[in-house]
């Protein structure tokens, strides 16, 4: 068995482990810091919404264009009066995207581009998106996200309990906030593919969380009938026992997504892949983090606020304190016995008489004890 597999088996058996729940304040602080950074990115820079949400036009030039991307951006911005995004496709054609323009102005922009690029106007393809259609897409995206959240909460409340449903909901909001904040900070365009990526990573995050919750539910049956473990102790064991599964699942999922993002998007210039790959990559990593460091510790906090769990924790801590005290007494007794065993053999067997003198010192001499004659 490999070292990694051996570690996973030892984690599952509880032979080794990390105190995730005991150090939850550290992870809460890190998550709050990351979330604040993401919110500031959203507030300061905002999201770069695609034309599917804002409305606009996409112009595609013929193949084997010799005009550079920077020149095409300058031409498009001069012709439209708006910022333009230009991508060079694999066959040499250019994809010119201009958001926030009215559809009735697209013909004039197309005519001007044909003059600047020295291409016949009929050879430039134009795809137009009206603002009303973009609003419909945005509304549908928000509706889909809200329905997903409601169904998740209902399912977890039925399958487990409301505290686990609440913790899972907090973890999902945490993942969405971080992912959208990264989009704002990086400046990647938000498209319907981004929304699909968000819904996908929420499913992955929920899967990791449910795996831990299922283990926790199984191990906490009749937990109040024992005095060895608190609820936090069992929650921590549940995280450790499923840790390798979560890591393996996340790594296997991140490898192909990383290939899309870094190889397809960066090296091959396939910018359209960035729409979905960035949300998947950031969301998968955030989902694995939240299921381990946020969801389960939060469940432990909510459960230990219950009176019966408070009483259990009090009994467990009292028993541990008693065991520690008895252990100290036993250790002191063992130390005394060890010190006695280490004494010289003659001293250990000597019988001490009055004035610390050996009792056999005057044996056989003088008169026996009694009245003097």
C-alpha positions as CSV (number, residue, x, y, z in Angstrom):
1,X,0.0,0.0,0.0
2,X,1.3,3.5,-0.9
3,X,2.1,6.0,1.8
4,X,-0.9,8.1,0.8
5,X,-3.2,5.1,0.9
6,X,-1.8,4.1,4.3
7,X,-2.4,7.6,5.6
8,X,-6.0,7.5,4.3
9,X,-6.6,4.2,6.1
10,X,-5.2,5.6,9.4
11,X,-7.3,8.7,9.1
12,X,-10.4,6.6,8.5
13,X,-9.6,4.4,11.6
14,X,-8.9,7.5,13.7
15,X,-5.3,6.6,14.4
16,X,-4.1,10.0,13.2
17,X,-6.0,13.2,12.5
18,X,-6.0,17.0,12.6
19,X,-8.2,19.0,14.9
20,X,-10.2,20.9,12.3
21,X,-13.1,21.6,14.7
22,X,-10.9,22.6,17.6
23,X,-9.1,25.2,15.3
24,X,-12.3,26.4,13.7
25,X,-11.8,30.0,14.8
26,X,-8.7,30.2,12.6
27,X,-10.6,28.9,9.5
28,X,-13.5,31.2,10.2
29,X,-11.1,34.1,10.3
30,X,-9.5,33.1,7.0
31,X,-12.9,32.7,5.4
32,X,-14.1,36.0,6.6
33,X,-10.9,37.7,5.2
34,X,-11.3,36.0,1.8
35,X,-15.0,36.9,1.7
36,X,-14.4,40.5,2.6
37,X,-11.7,40.7,-0.2
38,X,-14.2,39.2,-2.7
39,X,-17.0,41.7,-1.7
40,X,-14.6,44.6,-2.0
41,X,-13.7,43.4,-5.5
42,X,-17.3,43.2,-6.4
43,X,-18.0,46.7,-5.0
44,X,-14.9,48.4,-6.5
45,X,-14.5,46.7,-9.8
46,X,-17.8,45.0,-10.4
47,X,-18.5,42.2,-12.8
48,X,-17.6,42.3,-16.5
49,X,-21.0,41.2,-17.8
50,X,-21.1,39.7,-21.3
51,X,-23.3,40.9,-24.0
52,X,-25.7,38.1,-23.2
53,X,-26.6,40.1,-20.1
54,X,-26.0,43.7,-21.3
55,X,-27.0,43.4,-24.9
56,X,-24.7,44.3,-27.8
57,X,-23.2,42.8,-30.9
58,X,-20.6,40.3,-31.9
59,X,-18.8,40.8,-35.3
60,X,-16.8,38.0,-36.8
61,X,-14.4,38.9,-39.6
62,X,-13.3,36.6,-42.5
63,X,-10.5,34.1,-42.0
64,X,-6.8,34.8,-42.3
65,X,-7.0,38.4,-41.2
66,X,-3.7,40.2,-41.0
67,X,-4.9,43.0,-38.7
68,X,-3.6,42.8,-35.1
69,X,-5.9,42.5,-32.1
70,X,-4.9,45.9,-30.8
71,X,-5.6,47.6,-34.1
72,X,-9.0,45.9,-34.3
73,X,-9.9,47.0,-30.8
74,X,-9.0,50.6,-31.7
75,X,-11.1,50.5,-34.9
76,X,-14.1,48.9,-33.0
77,X,-14.0,51.5,-30.1
78,X,-13.7,54.4,-32.6
79,X,-16.7,53.1,-34.6
80,X,-18.9,52.3,-31.6
81,X,-17.9,54.7,-28.9
82,X,-17.8,51.7,-26.4
83,X,-15.2,49.4,-25.1
84,X,-14.5,46.4,-27.3
85,X,-13.1,42.9,-26.7
86,X,-11.3,41.4,-29.6
87,X,-10.2,37.7,-29.8
88,X,-8.1,36.1,-32.5
89,X,-9.5,32.7,-33.4
90,X,-7.6,29.7,-34.5
91,X,-8.2,30.2,-38.2
92,X,-7.0,33.8,-38.1
93,X,-10.4,35.5,-38.0
94,X,-11.3,38.1,-35.4
95,X,-14.2,38.0,-33.0
96,X,-15.1,41.6,-32.1
97,X,-17.5,42.0,-29.1
98,X,-19.1,45.3,-28.3
99,X,-21.5,45.4,-25.3
100,X,-24.1,48.0,-24.4
101,X,-25.0,49.2,-27.9
102,X,-28.4,49.4,-29.4
103,X,-29.2,47.0,-32.2
104,X,-30.2,49.8,-34.6
105,X,-26.6,51.2,-34.5
106,X,-25.0,47.8,-35.4
107,X,-25.4,48.5,-39.2
108,X,-23.4,51.7,-39.0
109,X,-20.7,50.1,-36.8
110,X,-20.4,47.2,-39.3
111,X,-20.0,49.5,-42.2
112,X,-17.3,51.5,-40.5
113,X,-15.5,48.3,-39.5
114,X,-15.5,47.1,-43.1
115,X,-13.8,50.3,-44.2
116,X,-11.2,50.2,-41.4
117,X,-10.4,46.5,-41.8
118,X,-10.7,46.8,-45.6
119,X,-13.1,43.9,-45.8
120,X,-16.4,43.8,-47.7
121,X,-19.3,44.5,-45.4
122,X,-21.2,41.3,-46.4
123,X,-18.2,39.2,-45.3
124,X,-18.5,40.4,-41.7
125,X,-21.0,38.3,-39.7
126,X,-23.0,40.1,-37.0
127,X,-24.8,38.5,-34.1
128,X,-27.0,40.9,-32.2
129,X,-28.4,40.6,-28.6
130,X,-31.0,43.0,-27.4
131,X,-30.9,44.4,-23.8
132,X,-34.3,42.9,-23.0
133,X,-33.1,39.4,-23.9
134,X,-30.1,40.0,-21.7
135,X,-32.3,40.9,-18.8
136,X,-34.3,37.7,-19.3
137,X,-31.1,35.7,-19.2
138,X,-30.0,37.4,-16.0
139,X,-33.4,36.9,-14.4
140,X,-33.5,33.2,-15.4
141,X,-30.0,32.7,-13.9
142,X,-31.0,34.2,-10.6
143,X,-34.2,32.2,-10.5
144,X,-32.3,29.0,-11.2
145,X,-29.8,29.8,-8.4
146,X,-32.6,30.5,-5.9
147,X,-34.5,27.3,-6.8
148,X,-31.3,25.3,-6.4
149,X,-30.7,26.8,-2.9
150,X,-34.2,26.2,-1.7
151,X,-34.2,22.6,-2.9
152,X,-30.8,22.0,-1.2
153,X,-32.1,23.3,2.1
154,X,-35.3,21.3,1.9
155,X,-33.4,18.1,1.0
156,X,-30.8,18.5,3.8
157,X,-33.4,19.4,6.4
158,X,-35.3,16.2,5.6
159,X,-32.3,13.9,5.1
160,X,-30.3,15.2,8.1
161,X,-31.6,18.2,10.2
162,X,-32.1,21.9,9.9
163,X,-28.7,22.7,11.5
164,X,-26.9,20.8,8.8
165,X,-29.1,22.4,6.1
166,X,-28.2,25.9,7.5
167,X,-24.5,25.1,7.6
168,X,-24.5,23.7,4.0
169,X,-26.3,26.9,2.9
170,X,-23.7,29.1,4.5
171,X,-20.9,27.1,2.8
172,X,-22.6,27.4,-0.6
173,X,-23.0,31.2,-0.2
174,X,-19.4,31.3,0.8
175,X,-18.4,29.5,-2.4
176,X,-20.5,31.7,-4.7
177,X,-19.2,34.9,-3.1
178,X,-15.5,33.8,-3.4
179,X,-16.0,32.7,-7.1
180,X,-17.8,35.9,-8.2
181,X,-15.3,38.0,-6.3
182,X,-12.4,36.3,-8.2
183,X,-14.3,37.1,-11.4
184,X,-14.5,40.8,-10.4
185,X,-10.8,40.9,-9.4
186,X,-9.5,39.1,-12.5
187,X,-11.9,40.9,-14.9
188,X,-13.1,37.8,-16.8
189,X,-16.3,38.1,-18.6
190,X,-19.5,36.7,-17.1
191,X,-21.5,34.7,-19.6
192,X,-24.2,32.0,-19.4
193,X,-21.3,29.6,-19.3
194,X,-20.2,31.2,-16.1
195,X,-23.6,30.6,-14.6
196,X,-23.5,27.0,-15.7
197,X,-20.1,26.7,-14.0
198,X,-21.4,28.1,-10.8
199,X,-24.3,25.7,-10.6
200,X,-21.8,22.8,-11.4
201,X,-19.4,23.7,-8.6
202,X,-22.3,24.1,-6.1
203,X,-23.1,20.4,-6.9
204,X,-19.5,19.4,-6.2
205,X,-19.4,21.4,-3.0
206,X,-22.7,19.9,-1.8
207,X,-21.4,16.4,-2.5
208,X,-18.4,16.8,-0.3
209,X,-20.5,18.3,2.4
210,X,-23.1,15.6,2.3
211,X,-20.4,12.9,2.5
212,X,-19.1,14.4,5.8
213,X,-22.6,14.9,7.1
214,X,-23.6,11.3,6.4
215,X,-20.6,10.1,8.4
216,X,-21.3,12.5,11.2
217,X,-25.0,11.4,11.4
218,X,-23.9,7.8,11.6
219,X,-21.3,8.3,14.3
220,X,-23.5,10.5,16.5
221,X,-26.3,8.0,17.0
222,X,-27.0,7.7,20.7
223,X,-24.1,10.0,21.4
224,X,-25.6,11.2,24.7
225,X,-25.5,7.7,26.1
226,X,-21.7,7.7,26.4
227,X,-19.2,10.0,28.2
228,X,-16.1,9.5,26.1
229,X,-16.6,11.9,23.2
230,X,-18.2,15.4,22.8
231,X,-20.1,16.2,19.6
232,X,-17.1,18.3,18.4
233,X,-14.9,15.3,18.9
234,X,-17.1,13.1,16.7
235,X,-17.5,15.8,14.1
236,X,-13.7,16.1,13.9
237,X,-13.4,12.3,13.5
238,X,-16.0,12.5,10.6
239,X,-13.9,15.1,8.8
240,X,-10.7,13.1,9.1
241,X,-12.3,9.8,8.1
242,X,-13.5,11.3,4.8
243,X,-10.6,13.7,4.3
244,X,-8.8,11.6,1.7
245,X,-12.0,11.0,-0.3
246,X,-12.6,14.7,-0.5
247,X,-9.0,15.4,-1.5
248,X,-9.0,12.7,-4.2
249,X,-12.3,13.8,-5.6
250,X,-11.3,17.5,-5.7
251,X,-7.9,16.8,-7.3
252,X,-9.3,14.5,-10.0
253,X,-11.9,17.2,-10.8
254,X,-9.4,20.1,-10.8
255,X,-6.9,18.4,-13.3
256,X,-9.1,18.6,-16.4
257,X,-10.5,22.0,-15.4
258,X,-7.0,23.3,-14.9
259,X,-6.1,22.0,-18.4
260,X,-9.0,24.0,-19.8
261,X,-8.1,27.2,-17.9
262,X,-4.3,27.3,-18.2
263,X,-3.6,25.4,-21.4
264,X,-6.8,26.0,-23.4
265,X,-7.4,29.6,-22.2
266,X,-3.8,30.9,-21.7
267,X,-1.5,29.0,-24.1
268,X,-3.9,28.2,-27.0
269,X,-5.8,31.5,-26.8
270,X,-9.2,29.9,-26.5
271,X,-10.6,32.7,-24.4
272,X,-14.2,31.4,-24.5
273,X,-13.1,28.5,-22.4
274,X,-12.3,30.9,-19.6
275,X,-16.0,31.7,-19.1
276,X,-16.7,28.3,-17.5
277,X,-13.3,27.0,-16.6
278,X,-12.4,29.8,-14.1
279,X,-15.7,29.4,-12.2
280,X,-15.2,25.6,-12.1
281,X,-11.6,25.9,-10.9
282,X,-12.1,28.4,-8.2
283,X,-15.5,27.0,-7.2
284,X,-14.2,23.4,-6.8
285,X,-11.3,24.5,-4.6
286,X,-13.6,26.7,-2.5
287,X,-16.2,24.0,-2.3
288,X,-13.6,21.5,-0.9
289,X,-12.4,24.0,1.5
290,X,-15.8,25.0,2.8
291,X,-17.0,21.4,3.3
292,X,-14.1,20.7,5.6
293,X,-13.3,24.0,7.3
294,X,-16.7,25.7,7.3
295,X,-19.8,23.5,7.1
296,X,-18.9,20.7,9.6
297,X,-17.4,23.0,12.3
298,X,-20.4,25.3,12.0
299,X,-22.7,22.2,12.6
300,X,-20.7,21.4,15.7
301,X,-21.2,25.0,17.0
302,X,-24.9,24.8,16.4
303,X,-25.3,21.4,17.9
304,X,-23.3,22.1,21.1
305,X,-25.6,25.1,21.8
306,X,-28.3,22.5,22.6
307,X,-28.9,21.8,26.3
308,X,-28.4,18.0,26.0
309,X,-25.1,18.5,24.1
310,X,-24.0,21.1,26.7
311,X,-24.7,18.5,29.4
312,X,-22.8,15.8,27.4
313,X,-19.8,18.1,27.0
314,X,-19.8,18.9,30.8
315,X,-19.9,15.2,31.6
316,X,-17.1,14.3,29.2
317,X,-14.9,17.1,30.4
318,X,-15.5,16.1,34.1
319,X,-14.6,12.5,33.3
320,X,-11.5,13.6,31.6
321,X,-10.5,15.8,34.5
322,X,-11.1,12.9,36.9
323,X,-9.0,10.6,34.7
324,X,-6.2,13.1,34.5
325,X,-6.2,13.5,38.3
326,X,-6.1,9.8,38.8
327,X,-3.4,9.5,36.2
328,X,-1.3,12.1,38.1
329,X,-1.7,10.2,41.3
330,X,-0.8,6.9,39.7
331,X,2.3,8.6,38.1
332,X,3.3,10.0,41.5
333,X,3.0,6.5,43.0
334,X,5.0,5.0,40.1
335,X,7.7,7.7,40.6
336,X,8.0,6.9,44.3
337,X,8.2,3.2,43.6
338,X,10.9,3.8,41.0
339,X,12.9,6.0,43.4
340,X,12.6,3.2,46.1
341,X,13.8,0.6,43.7
342,X,16.8,2.7,42.7
343,X,18.1,2.9,46.3
344,X,21.3,0.8,47.3
345,X,20.4,-2.8,48.3
346,X,21.8,-2.4,51.9
347,X,19.9,0.8,52.5
348,X,16.7,-0.6,51.1
349,X,16.7,-3.5,53.5
350,X,18.1,-1.8,56.7
351,X,15.9,-1.5,59.7
352,X,16.2,2.0,61.2
353,X,16.0,2.3,65.0
354,X,16.0,5.2,67.4
355,X,18.1,8.2,66.4
356,X,18.4,6.8,62.9
357,X,20.8,4.1,64.1
358,X,20.5,0.5,62.9
359,X,18.5,-1.5,65.4
360,X,21.1,-4.3,65.4
361,X,23.9,-2.0,66.5
362,X,23.9,-3.1,70.3
363,X,22.4,-6.5,69.7
364,X,24.3,-9.1,71.9
365,X,26.0,-6.5,74.2
366,X,24.9,-4.9,77.5
367,X,21.9,-5.7,79.5
368,X,18.4,-6.5,78.1
369,X,15.8,-3.9,78.6
370,X,14.0,-4.0,82.0
371,X,14.6,-2.7,85.6
372,X,18.1,-2.0,86.8
373,X,19.3,-4.0,89.6
